[in-house]
Amino acid sequence: MVNHCANPECCKPLHYLREGRVYVFDVTRTVTGTGERTTRRMEHFWLCGACSESYLLEQVEDRTVRITPRTKRVVSATMMPYKAAHPIAS
């Protein structure tokens, strides 16, 4: 069960899902006391609103989850919304 922000530097408690972002990953964990037995299961992670603006969660090759900074997207002139050059007279 998710009860706090997945950012270890934040750890804001989860009270409502009004802000932030929930992630679901298929995670592999090693079970202690059973030798080298591993288990796979779906786990939920939550980044609070402030952290989700700066970071995202991703799953790496060994099926563990890590927090990484978001890259800033450069908006070019071709991606800008269309604006008419002249207003249309009615």
C-alpha angles and dihedrals in degrees: 000000000000113000105156144023113289090227104100090209093055111033092174109178117251112237102148136012092226093110136028132031134282120216128193120201136175098237129192117214131183112234112226119229095024100084112245098340115143130195131205123211142152112263129188123221129185131203115197120235095265094046094044089059091058104026143036134196122238136178117236131207096276089055094252122131125237136181117237133180117258115247117232112245116226112225113213126200090257091059095052117107116266117266123185112241092221130021115253112246116223 
